[in-house]
């Protein structure tokens, strides 16, 4: 999830663990703990794009990391604060839950987390977008109100807990909404007599009303979307896999690593003589409605016998139009 959401979650967890003893400072340290796992983004400045992408939401988002780092951070803060009523164990407990709930929440997003590192299994339930106002804003409101209540009071505890219950409840609802969308999309495939081997559904940006689907249909990927307000059948657009044309490039070690990252959901295509690697998991962005492009794409070049991947993110100049298109689609077809 986005940084603000993780800060809010960490603050609420900090309050739940130590708020009765140290008040708002528990929220502060919890917020700090909630941001630490995302420091893996520093890898972007220290290594190549492919390696940094492999590391993202890896070790720092694992149970192992939480268990190892919590006592270290707890001991360090204990040396600074010297609070006998909290102690090293109390600080360690706060940091463990702040560190652990971060990847636990991220597991519900499309990118997922390697919660069980060093095992390569990546948990990605694909039921919430990385930025979702309906998850974050009510939670943030409860945390802010709780901050204004006196330490140790029942009202403070109840308001903080309410934020945790509301956000967790919403997360559970998104799983139900995903099931509804997935069912509608699979029914559309059956009604249209489309044979497929895999299907992946995920929410469109910043909502859980509109859902996108990737469908593996042999030589093509089919991409479609479904809004809970739709009255017309789901339609799909085909995107050729280009496996034969890109076979040689796809056999290179660096590209194999990208394929592993995207769990096989990819298209390699040439644009103006340059190979582009498209990661299909995050869908399309209609900067140009006539020619939408994939959100995550990499330009591939060769230097000294090594494939170099460079992120090629969509331009943000027309984002107002993109958001307008998204809103119209959410309202149904």
Secondary structure, DSSP 8 states (H G I E B T S, - for coil): --HHHHHHHHHHHHHHHHHHHHTHHHHHHHHHHHHHGGGGGGGGGTS-HHHHHHHTTSGGGSHHHHHHHHHHHHHHHHHHH--TTTHHHHHHHHHHHHHHHHHHHHTTSSS-B-TTTTS---B----S-S--HHHHHHHHHHHHHHHHS-TT-HHHHHHHHHHHHHHHHHHHHHHHHHHHHHHHHHHHHHHTT---SEEEEEE-TT-SSEEEEEEEETTEEEEEEEETT--S---EEEEE--TTTTHHHHTSHHHHHHHHHTTT-EEEEEETTEEEEEEEEEEEE-SSTTS-EEEEEEEEEEETTEEEEEE-----TTHHHHHHHHHHHHT--
